[in-house]
Amino acid sequence: MVTSAHRMGVALLGATGSIGTSALRVLERQRDRFAAVALTANGNQQALAQLEDIWSPAYLGLVQEDVEAPAHWGRGPTSLVAAATHPDVQVVINAVVGAAGLDATLAALRAGKRVALANKETLVMAGHLVTKAATQFGGALVPVDSEHSAILQCLAGRRPDEVRRLVLTASGGPFRSWSAERIAEATVADALKHPTWQMGSKITIDSATLANKALEVIEAHHLFGVPYDRIDVVVHPQSIIHSFVEFVDGSVLAQMGVPSMELPILYALTWPERVPDSGVPSYDPVAQGALTFEAVRHDAFPMLQLGIEAGRLGGAAPAVYNAANEAAVARFLDGRLRFAGIARCVASALETLADRPGHTLDELQAADQAARLHVQDHPGE
């Protein structure tokens, strides 16, 4: 048990984003257990300065080097690694969006720290390198995604050979009931209207395409060692059941809770223990009403199957999928690509680049860069 005299040091990478903001609310309620030792932001200098006044962390870092910042702050992408490996940090919450979070995750694990991982791209790009680093250097990898946290809680130390199947739930996003033709013409404003979660723009678009669920399938494969043919996805619009685990005897366990990222963040910080926390309302099944489930419409959401197939291929294919998706989503958000063009760009990148080698970090980063360049040049039609 952590006492007020010996609090656990936390590095929060991406402190000003949606996950970071939720994590800070958790840390505020758990100040007797945790201390915010290091905070980083991408480019929001003003918000990070406000957090410095509130938390007085030992280290602050701003990733974007073209943004003015105080001289005592760390600067550039290396500030993520510096925060993650700070000597007074025991737990690193990686809430960075995109491939930029990979180096910090690897550095933290190699330093023997616990990584509370909300950065999907880390495991998607380099799952075999990340899990190897955790095993080799004594670090721990604990998922923050609500779906993977749910699976972790359902497994509760069970052996891998007891698991028959993992079932990830998906809200269905804003286009769950739209026709494929209508989805193809969706605007940025349409895609950012998520029905149940408040998230950053990139992950909200990923939810609209179901790319986020493809990334989560790849993550689940690496986190829990379950083959792709035993990982399923089902649409659950209420977002109350966060995932299921089916065991070999036919029993099915599900983890439930109100849709709040504060729940999995707290569990990642305290795992395998549970501690009291009054920040999230209790689940009221009567007030909630019926829970429903639907099959995924793969014809309307091709990004899901594209990602799963990339995961099956292995090598550099998942890195290509992830990078191409990031680049295509950026084009869509900037108004330079139609919604249907996201899947077209990603499919083209995979067709061209999926067979590249992906054994080393250098090879994966080269594939990542090649995929981004491919999408920049693709017409998207």
C-alpha angles and dihedrals in degrees: 000000000000115000129202088254092055111034123175114251116236131197112202113199110196094022096168097051128089096271091041092053091051090048091053090054088054092047090049091057091044100046091131090061105033138039123202099231100164132022129182136184133188101230108324097113094167095053092046091051089054090051090051089057092048101041106023093211122192092235135030127182135188115199100200108078095195092065119090115246140162115282094243094060122095114247137209133011091310089068088074091058092044091053093045093051098041107140094233093053121097099165126042118198104201106200096152114134117233138000092320089085096065100083092049093050092051092046093050094048092047087053089055096249131142113253116205095201122211092148104098094187093066094069095032093055100039111006095150092050093046097049090045091053092050092052097041099048102032098250123140129230114207119176122233097187106108091233096053093041087055092052091047090052093047093050093050094178098320118152119259091239089061092063119092100173145352118218118197117199124222127195090218091235125235094313099052093120098031123110118248090248093053092046091055089061097044117138128223090256090053093050094049093058099094112182101217114010133061106215143147119285098256096052091042090058089046088055090051092053093036088236086127090062091051089053089049092051090054090047092050091052091056098038097049104022094236118147118246093247088063097051117086136180126216129180114242109174097193094060091215099118104056098190144331134228118204115200129210092258091058097257115137124204122194130188114220136187144131112292100266127131089211090078098059091038091057092045091050090053095049102029127175088019127065121219132190116268127170098192100095122060120242117260112255109198094189094052090044095054125188124011114212137190135201137183118255114258098225093182090061095041108040094163091077096059092039089058096045091051090050088053091051091051091053121182110083095336097096090048090050091049093049096046094044090050092050091050094045093048090051090053091048093049089050091052093247097113135042118238093251088053092069093071092040092055093046093047090051092049091051093047090053103035111019095101094058116120117266107177098114136041091247091054092048093049090049090052090047092054093045091053092051092051090047092055093047089059097040116103092218093222 
